């Protein structure tokens, strides 16, 4: 009979670890958290130093009972949840529920699920880190106070079922602010001029240069008229090579992935939303079956903001580079990267657990999605310890009429370096003819072109995560939940991979900014994140942080309860008549935004979605927005069930009418 019980969060992780430990250990899964604050009340005693009242999560009661049974007769309990705040809190809750006086409780921490890492972790167990637990508790309590206090105001004034979150609302604000920048953007016209030139002796070879300066200043051609005036002058000009500059450009490799950088790169290269990236990364971390029933973790822990790499891993990858690519590609000493200020230095960057496990060698054991992500992580890690790429750069200045400066540039990769493994956005490789300073060139043609300034782009998952990280909002474990929460609430929607705020989201955001400006303040939210980090480091007392926050929040909440505008009571009259009772239809606010309702409610309960302005191609009825049982948005005919037309994309009016 096994002497020790080991508890991890997930069944997959339990299955992998179980193969590494001997018969003295029984490995079980807690299925995540087993305790939390109650859903029916705030569950925090504000007057008693914010004491939380934890209860067993209802769906985990059977799990708890089984874990208690599994612990019977054991002398030792090992808690092996993930190596972050959330994992530490899970361990603490399990210890509080299961531990008895005669049971020894140990916390084991590992950052990769390999036999060596697991064996070493069990040789060096530690105590539960209460600073980490308190940092998690402080975040949970802060979020509960904000959500439980503000959400009822939204129910009262906008619609039932809405909610607000401390960090999610700031993310929503970023998206709403960006949308309004796009809406308010007025494009400005500007013109560029290129000249196609050639050497007098090479009639069939031309090259293109771009007007770079006029009288030493940036060209500022606002319209066609100004561009034509310049073209007329240039048509009569002589073109002379004024300067030739040859140089080398060094492109250095970047650090191995942190969580946010992996999410960004997986979107940019693979088009994976952040949630999909983390789901696949979790699979690679927890273990994949390789060969004859060999289950092993392929990457290190995927929630990290550190770019540190273990000495052993650096030595292994340098040895691999030397053997695979030769010493030409290997730096004299290891490349060292610096983590940002708030990073957990004890953690590692995301890397393959064994660099010798090349992606191509294990592709047959992986799903296509797993392979693509593993290859991305493996390539990035190997590249991070290689030499820079080197480009030969040629820049030529060409003068016309002494005041018009054209510039042409060409570059060529002369040493691939790290880009042999991890190609980034390549330099625009092009060639120029052999030119000499003072040489006169022939004009073939001038090419004026009209352009317009563009509005800022909408956020994708990747660019929003980048913005959150740059602003100091959220941490590796929270980026995905932040986005998924505001999508689930229908405050934003993903359209072709980009985040669009809904009318509901914009309304909620405006109300929160007006009545809770501190909560929606980006800088304040970043400061709160820093204070949570300081709690984890043992520099701040968690109860004091909560008291300082609540002292001001309580007063703000009281004012909002008195002054928040009841948006849902606003009624917009329409000319449409209710087909059920003949009374006028009106537009009201509901949990999912605006909808049409009979003005004789509650006597008549006729309600329907707002028309989109697009007609049904089948029957001519109105195309309206609908929501599936799973919460997905689609568009269908208002005459359903008599007309079954549906589409996932709202057609343009001209498409629908054609």
C-alpha positions in Angstrom: 0.0 0.0 0.0 1.3 3.5 -0.9 2.5 5.6 2.0 2.0 9.1 0.5 -0.8 10.9 -1.3 0.2 13.3 -4.1 -2.4 15.9 -5.2 -2.2 17.9 -8.4 -4.9 20.0 -10.2 -5.6 18.1 -13.4 -6.1 14.4 -14.3 -3.7 14.7 -17.2 -1.0 16.0 -14.9 -1.8 13.2 -12.4 -1.5 10.5 -15.0 1.9 11.8 -16.2 3.4 12.2 -12.7 2.0 8.8 -11.6 4.3 7.1 -14.1 7.4 8.8 -12.6 6.8 7.9 -9.0 7.0 4.5 -7.5 4.4 2.4 -5.7 4.9 4.4 -2.5 2.9 7.3 -4.0 -0.7 7.5 -4.9 -1.3 10.5 -7.3 -4.8 12.1 -7.5 -6.3 15.2 -9.0 -8.3 17.9 -7.2 -9.8 19.1 -10.5 -8.6 22.6 -9.7 -9.8 24.6 -6.7 -11.9 22.8 -4.1 -12.9 25.8 -2.1 -14.0 29.3 -3.0 -16.1 32.3 -1.8 -19.8 31.5 -1.9 -21.7 32.5 -5.0 -24.9 33.5 -3.1 -23.3 36.3 -1.0 -20.1 38.4 -0.8 -18.5 36.0 1.7 -16.1 38.6 3.1 -16.3 40.1 6.6 -15.2 43.6 5.9 -15.3 44.5 9.5 -13.1 41.6 10.6 -10.0 42.4 8.5 -11.7 41.2 5.3 -11.9 37.6 6.6 -13.0 35.4 3.7 -15.6 32.7 4.3 -14.6 29.9 2.1 -16.9 27.0 1.3 -16.5 23.8 -0.6 -17.3 24.3 -4.2 -20.5 22.2 -4.7 -19.3 20.3 -7.8 -16.1 19.4 -5.9 -17.8 17.8 -2.9 -17.4 14.3 -4.3 -13.8 15.0 -5.2 -13.1 16.1 -1.6 -14.8 13.0 -0.2 -12.6 10.8 -2.5 -9.4 12.7 -1.5 -10.2 12.2 2.2 -10.7 8.5 1.5 -7.4 8.3 -0.5 -5.6 9.9 2.4 -6.7 7.3 4.9 -3.8 5.3 6.1 -1.2 7.6 4.5 1.5 9.3 6.5 2.4 12.1 4.1 0.5 14.5 1.8 2.4 16.1 -1.1 0.8 19.1 -2.7 2.0 19.5 -6.3 -0.2 22.2 -7.9 1.2 24.6 -10.5 4.1 26.9 -9.4 2.2 30.2 -9.2 -0.1 32.1 -6.9 -3.2 30.2 -8.0 -1.4 26.8 -7.5 -0.1 27.9 -4.1 -3.6 28.8 -3.1 -5.0 25.5 -4.3 -2.4 23.7 -2.1 -3.3 25.8 0.9 -7.0 25.1 0.5 -6.4 21.4 0.1 -4.2 21.4 3.2 -6.9 23.2 5.2 -9.5 20.7 4.2 -7.6 17.4 4.3 -4.6 17.7 6.7 -4.7 16.1 10.1 -2.3 16.2 13.0 -0.7 12.9 12.1 -0.2 13.9 8.5 3.0 15.5 7.2 2.2 18.1 4.6 4.8 19.1 1.9 4.6 21.4 -1.0 6.6 20.3 -4.1 7.3 22.7 -6.9 8.5 21.9 -10.5 8.5 23.8 -13.7 8.5 20.9 -16.1 7.0 17.5 -16.0 9.9 15.2 -16.7 11.2 12.4 -14.6 14.3 14.3 -13.5 12.3 17.4 -12.5 9.7 15.4 -10.6 12.3 13.3 -8.8 14.3 16.4 -7.8 11.2 18.2 -6.6 10.2 15.3 -4.3 13.8 15.3 -2.9 13.5 19.0 -2.0 9.9 19.7 -0.7 9.1 23.0 1.0 6.4 24.6 3.1 3.4 26.4 1.6 4.4 30.0 0.8 1.8 32.1 2.7 3.0 35.3 1.0 1.9 33.8 -2.4 -1.3 32.5 -0.8 -2.1 36.0 0.6 -1.4 37.6 -2.7 -3.9 35.3 -4.3 -6.4 35.9 -1.5 -6.0 39.7 -1.8 -6.7 39.5 -5.6 -9.7 37.2 -5.1 -11.1 39.5 -2.4 -10.5 42.7 -4.3 -12.3 41.2 -7.4 -15.2 39.9 -5.2 -15.7 43.3 -3.5 -15.7 45.1 -6.9 -17.8 42.6 -8.7 -20.3 42.0 -5.9 -20.7 45.7 -5.2 -20.9 47.1 -8.7 -22.8 44.3 -10.5 -26.1 45.0 -8.7 -25.9 48.6 -9.9 -25.7 47.4 -13.5 -28.6 45.0 -12.9 -30.7 47.9 -11.6 -29.7 50.4 -14.2 -28.9 48.5 -17.4 -30.1 44.8 -17.3 -30.1 41.6 -15.3 -27.2 39.3 -15.4 -24.5 42.0 -16.1 -21.4 42.2 -14.1 -18.3 44.3 -13.6 -14.7 43.2 -12.9 -11.8 45.1 -11.5 -9.3 44.3 -14.2 -11.7 43.2 -17.0 -13.4 46.6 -16.9 -10.1 48.3 -17.6 -9.4 46.0 -20.5 -12.9 46.8 -21.8 -12.1 50.5 -21.5 -9.0 50.0 -23.7 -11.1 48.4 -26.4 -13.9 51.1 -26.2 -11.4 53.9 -26.2 -9.7 52.4 -29.3 -13.1 52.0 -31.0 -13.9 55.7 -30.4 -10.5 56.7 -31.8 -11.3 54.8 -34.9 -14.8 56.3 -35.2 -13.5 59.9 -34.7 -10.6 59.4 -37.0 -10.6 61.7 -40.0 -8.2 60.4 -42.8 -5.8 63.0 -44.2 -4.7 62.9 -47.8 -1.0 62.9 -48.6 1.0 62.1 -51.7 4.3 60.3 -52.3 6.5 60.5 -55.4 8.8 57.8 -56.7 11.3 58.0 -59.5 12.2 55.1 -61.8 15.8 55.6 -62.8 18.5 53.8 -64.8 22.2 54.1 -65.6 22.8 55.6 -69.0 24.6 52.4 -70.1 22.0 50.0 -68.9 18.8 50.8 -70.7 17.0 47.7 -69.8 17.7 47.8 -66.0 15.8 50.2 -63.8 15.5 50.8 -60.1 13.0 52.8 -58.0 13.8 55.6 -55.5 11.5 57.5 -53.2 11.4 61.3 -52.7 12.8 61.6 -49.2 13.5 65.3 -48.6 12.6 68.7 -50.1 15.0 71.4 -49.1 16.2 69.2 -46.3 12.7 68.7 -44.8 10.2 65.8 -45.0 7.9 66.1 -48.1 4.5 67.4 -47.1 2.4 67.0 -50.2 -1.2 67.4 -49.1 -3.0 67.0 -52.4 -2.7 66.2 -56.1 -2.1 69.8 -57.0 1.0 70.1 -54.8 2.2 66.7 -56.1 1.8 67.8 -59.8 3.8 70.9 -59.2 6.7 68.9 -57.9 6.4 66.4 -60.7 6.6 69.2 -63.3 9.8 70.4 -61.8 11.3 66.9 -61.5 10.5 66.1 -65.2 13.1 68.7 -66.2 15.7 67.8 -63.6 19.0 66.1 -63.8 19.5 63.2 -61.3 22.9 62.8 -59.8 24.2 60.3 -57.2 25.0 62.5 -54.2 26.1 59.9 -51.6 26.6 56.2 -51.2 26.7 54.6 -47.8 27.6 51.0 -47.2 27.0 49.5 -43.7 26.1 46.3 -41.9 23.0 45.8 -39.8 23.0 43.4 -36.9 19.7 41.8 -36.0 19.9 40.1 -32.6 17.8 37.2 -31.4 15.1 37.8 -28.8 14.5 36.1 -25.5 12.6 32.8 -25.3 8.9 33.1 -24.8 7.1 34.5 -21.8 3.3 33.8 -21.6 2.3 37.1 -23.2 4.9 36.9 -25.9 3.9 33.3 -26.8 0.2 34.4 -27.0 1.2 37.3 -29.2 3.4 35.3 -31.5 0.9 32.4 -31.7 -1.7 34.8 -32.9 0.6 36.6 -35.4 2.1 33.4 -36.9 -0.6 30.7 -36.3 -3.7 32.9 -35.8 -4.5 31.1 -32.5 -6.6 33.1 -30.1 -4.9 33.4 -26.6 -7.3 30.9 -25.0 -6.4 28.3 -27.7 -2.7 28.9 -27.3 -2.9 28.3 -23.6 -5.1 25.2 -23.9 -2.5 23.6 -26.3 0.4 24.8 -24.2 -1.2 23.1 -21.1 -1.4 19.8 -23.1 2.3 20.1 -24.0 3.2 20.9 -20.4 1.2 18.2 -18.8 2.4 15.4 -21.0 2.0 13.7 -24.4 2.4 10.0 -25.1 5.7 9.4 -27.0 6.7 6.1 -28.4 5.7 3.0 -26.4 3.5 4.5 -23.7 6.1 7.1 -22.7 4.3 10.1 -21.3 6.4 13.2 -20.8 6.0 17.0 -20.6 7.4 18.7 -23.7 7.6 22.3 -22.4 8.2 24.1 -19.2 5.4 25.8 -17.2 3.5 28.0 -19.6 2.4 30.8 -17.2 5.5 32.9 -16.7 6.8 36.4 -17.1 10.4 35.4 -16.7 13.0 35.1 -19.5 15.4 33.2 -17.3 16.6 29.8 -18.4 18.3 27.1 -16.3 22.1 26.6 -16.6 21.5 23.0 -17.7 19.1 24.0 -20.4 21.5 26.7 -21.7 24.4 24.2 -21.8 22.2 21.7 -23.6 21.1 24.1 -26.3 24.6 25.5 -26.9 25.8 21.9 -27.3 23.0 21.3 -29.8 23.8 24.4 -31.8 27.4 23.5 -32.0 26.7 20.0 -33.3 23.8 21.0 -35.6 25.0 24.3 -37.1 28.8 24.6 -36.2 30.6 27.1 -34.0 29.9 29.9 -36.5 26.4 30.1 -35.2 27.3 29.8 -31.5 28.1 32.9 -29.5 31.4 32.9 -27.4 29.2 33.0 -24.3 25.6 32.4 -23.6 23.1 35.1 -24.5 21.6 36.6 -21.4 18.2 38.3 -21.3 16.8 40.5 -18.6 13.2 39.9 -17.2 11.0 42.8 -16.5 10.9 44.2 -13.0 7.8 42.3 -11.8 8.9 38.9 -13.2 9.2 35.8 -11.0 13.0 35.3 -11.2 12.7 31.7 -9.8 10.6 30.8 -12.9 11.9 30.0 -16.3 10.9 31.1 -19.8 8.8 28.8 -21.8 11.1 26.3 -23.4 11.3 22.7 -24.6 12.1 20.3 -21.7 14.7 18.6 -23.9 16.2 20.5 -26.8 17.3 17.2 -28.5 13.6 16.4 -28.9 13.3 18.1 -32.3 9.8 18.9 -33.6 10.1 16.8 -36.7 11.1 13.7 -34.6 7.9 13.8 -32.5 5.5 15.2 -35.0 3.8 11.9 -35.5 2.8 11.8 -31.8 1.3 15.3 -31.8 -1.9 16.8 -33.2 -1.3 19.3 -35.9 -2.1 22.2 -33.5 0.3 20.7 -30.8 3.0 20.3 -33.4 2.8 23.9 -34.6 2.9 25.4 -31.1 5.7 23.1 -30.0 7.7 23.9 -33.1 7.2 27.6 -32.4 8.4 27.3 -28.8 11.4 25.0 -29.8 12.5 27.2 -32.6 12.3 30.4 -30.4 14.4 28.8 -27.6 17.1 27.5 -29.9 17.3 30.8 -31.8 17.6 32.7 -28.5 21.1 31.2 -28.0 22.4 31.7 -31.5 24.4 34.5 -33.1 22.8 37.6 -34.6 21.8 37.8 -38.3 24.0 40.2 -40.3 22.8 42.2 -43.3 24.8 44.2 -45.8 23.0 47.5 -46.3 23.5 49.9 -49.2 21.9 53.4 -49.1 22.1 55.7 -52.1 21.1 59.4 -52.1 20.2 61.0 -55.4 19.8 64.7 -55.9 17.5 66.5 -58.4 17.6 70.3 -58.9 19.7 70.6 -55.7 16.6 70.5 -53.5 14.9 67.2 -54.1 16.6 64.3 -52.4 15.6 60.7 -53.4 16.8 57.7 -51.5 17.1 54.1 -52.5 18.2 51.3 -50.2 19.1 47.7 -50.7 20.0 45.0 -48.2 21.3 41.4 -48.4 21.6 38.8 -45.7 25.2 37.8 -45.5 24.9 35.6 -42.3 21.6 34.1 -41.3 22.5 33.5 -37.6 19.5 32.8 -35.5 17.2 33.4 -38.5 18.3 30.0 -39.8 16.0 28.6 -37.1 13.5 31.4 -36.4 12.9 33.7 -39.3 11.4 37.0 -38.2 10.1 39.7 -40.4 12.9 39.8 -43.0 14.6 42.9 -44.2 13.4 44.0 -47.6 16.1 42.4 -49.7 16.6 44.1 -53.0 19.5 45.0 -55.3 20.8 48.2 -56.8 23.1 48.6 -59.7 26.8 49.6 -59.2 26.7 53.3 -58.8 29.4 56.0 -58.3 29.2 59.3 -56.4 28.6 62.1 -59.0 27.2 59.7 -61.6 24.3 61.1 -63.6 21.2 58.9 -64.1 18.4 58.9 -66.6 14.8 59.4 -65.5 12.5 56.7 -66.9 9.3 57.9 -65.2 7.9 59.6 -62.1 5.2 57.8 -60.1 3.1 60.1 -57.9 0.7 58.2 -55.6 -2.2 59.2 -53.4 -2.4 57.9 -49.8 -4.5 58.5 -46.7 -3.6 58.3 -43.1 -5.1 55.3 -41.4 -6.9 55.0 -38.0 -5.4 52.9 -35.2 -6.1 49.2 -35.6 -8.6 47.4 -33.5 -7.1 45.2 -30.8 -6.7 41.5 -31.4 -6.1 39.1 -28.5 -2.4 39.5 -29.1 -2.3 43.3 -29.3 -4.6 43.7 -26.3 -2.4 41.4 -24.2 0.6 43.4 -25.3 -1.1 46.7 -24.3 -2.2 45.2 -20.9 1.4 44.0 -20.3 2.9 47.4 -21.2 0.4 49.1 -18.9 1.2 46.7 -16.1 -2.3 45.3 -16.0 -2.8 41.6 -15.3 -0.3 38.8 -15.0 0.5 35.6 -17.1 -2.3 33.6 -15.5 -4.9 36.4 -16.0 -4.6 37.5 -19.6 -6.8 34.8 -21.1 -9.5 35.0 -18.4 -9.6 38.8 -18.8 -10.5 38.6 -22.5 -12.7 35.6 -22.3 -14.8 37.2 -19.5 -15.7 40.3 -21.4 -16.4 38.2 -24.5 -18.7 36.0 -22.5 -20.5 39.0 -21.1 -21.1 40.2 -24.7 -19.3 43.4 -23.9 -17.0 42.7 -26.9 -17.1 40.3 -29.9 -14.4 38.8 -32.0 -15.0 39.6 -35.6 -12.3 38.2 -38.0 -9.9 37.9 -35.1 -10.3 41.4 -33.8 -12.1 42.8 -30.8 -15.2 45.0 -31.3 -17.1 46.5 -28.4 -20.8 46.1 -28.4 -23.2 48.9 -27.7 -23.9 47.2 -24.4 -20.1 47.1 -23.6 -19.7 50.8 -24.5 -22.7 51.7 -22.3 -21.4 49.7 -19.3 -17.9 51.2 -19.8 -19.3 54.8 -19.9 -21.3 54.2 -16.7 -18.3 52.7 -14.9 -15.9 55.5 -16.0 -18.4 58.1 -14.8 -19.1 56.6 -11.4 -16.0 54.6 -10.7 -13.2 56.5 -12.3 -10.5 55.1 -9.9 -11.5 51.5 -10.7 -11.4 52.2 -14.5 -8.1 54.2 -14.2 -5.3 52.3 -16.0 -2.5 53.7 -13.7 -4.4 52.8 -10.5 -5.0 49.3 -11.7 -1.3 48.9 -12.5 -0.4 50.1 -9.0 -2.8 47.5 -7.5 -1.0 44.8 -9.5 2.3 46.0 -8.1 1.0 45.9 -4.6 -0.2 42.3 -5.1 3.4 41.5 -6.3 4.7 43.2 -3.1 2.4 41.1 -1.0 3.9 38.0 -2.7 7.4 39.2 -2.0 6.5 39.8 1.7 6.9 43.6 1.4 3.3 44.5 2.0 0.6 43.2 4.4 -2.4 42.0 2.5 -5.1 43.3 4.9 -3.6 46.8 4.8 -3.8 46.8 1.0 -7.5 45.8 1.2 -8.2 48.4 3.8 -6.6 51.2 1.8 -8.6 50.3 -1.2 -11.9 49.8 0.5 -11.8 53.1 2.4 -12.1 55.1 -0.8 -14.2 52.5 -2.8 -16.9 52.4 -0.1 -17.5 56.2 -0.5 -17.5 56.0 -4.3 -20.0 53.1 -4.2 -22.4 55.1 -2.0 -22.4 58.0 -4.4 -22.9 55.7 -7.4 -25.9 54.0 -5.7 -27.5 57.4 -5.5 -26.5 58.9 -8.8 -26.1 56.2 -11.5 -28.5 56.8 -14.4 -31.1 54.1 -15.1 -30.3 53.4 -18.7 -32.8 50.5 -18.9 -35.7 52.8 -18.1 -35.0 54.8 -21.3 -37.5 54.0 -24.0 -37.2 55.0 -27.6 -40.4 55.3 -29.6 -40.7 53.7 -33.1 -43.2 53.8 -35.9 -43.4 50.0 -36.0 -46.6 48.3 -34.8 -46.8 45.2 -32.7 -48.1 42.4 -34.9 -49.7 40.7 -31.9 -51.7 43.5 -30.3 -51.5 46.5 -32.6 -49.8 48.8 -30.1 -46.6 50.8 -31.0 -43.3 49.0 -30.6 -40.5 50.7 -28.6 -36.8 50.1 -28.1 -35.6 49.1 -24.6 -32.4 48.0 -22.9 -32.0 44.4 -21.9 -29.2 42.2 -20.6 -27.9 41.7 -24.1 -28.3 45.3 -25.2 -31.2 47.0 -27.0 -34.2 45.2 -28.3 -37.7 45.9 -29.6 -40.6 45.4 -27.2 -44.3 46.1 -27.3 -45.2 49.3 -25.5 -48.1 47.5 -23.8 -45.7 45.3 -21.8 -46.5 43.3 -19.5 -50.0 42.9 -21.0 -48.3 42.0 -24.3 -44.9 40.3 -24.1 -44.0 40.5 -27.8 -40.2 41.2 -28.1 -37.7 40.8 -30.9 -34.2 41.8 -32.0 -33.5 45.1 -33.6 -33.4 44.9 -37.4 -29.9 45.3 -38.9 -31.0 47.2 -41.9 -30.3 44.2 -44.1 -33.1 42.4 -45.9 -33.3 38.6 -46.1 -32.2 37.2 -49.5 -34.8 34.5 -49.3 -38.1 36.2 -48.3 -37.3 39.9 -48.0 -37.8 40.0 -44.2 -35.5 41.8 -41.8 -32.2 40.2 -40.9 -31.8 40.3 -37.2 -29.0 39.4 -34.8 -29.6 36.2 -32.7 -27.6 34.3 -30.1 -27.2 30.5 -29.9 -27.6 28.5 -26.7 -23.8 28.5 -26.4 -23.7 32.3 -26.6 -22.5 32.5 -30.2 -23.7 35.4 -32.3 -25.3 34.7 -35.7 -27.8 36.4 -38.0 -31.2 35.1 -39.1 -34.4 36.1 -40.8 -37.1 37.8 -38.5 -39.7 35.6 -40.2 -38.3 32.4 -38.6 -39.6 29.6 -38.5 -41.4 30.4 -41.8 -38.0 31.4 -43.2 -34.8 29.5 -42.1 -32.2 31.8 -43.6 -29.1 32.1 -41.2 -25.6 33.4 -41.6 -22.5 33.9 -39.4 -21.6 37.1 -41.2 -23.9 40.1 -41.5 -24.1 40.7 -45.2 -23.7 44.2 -46.6 -26.9 45.9 -47.8 -25.8 45.7 -51.4 -25.1 42.0 -51.1 -28.4 41.2 -49.5 -30.3 43.2 -52.2 -28.4 41.8 -55.2 
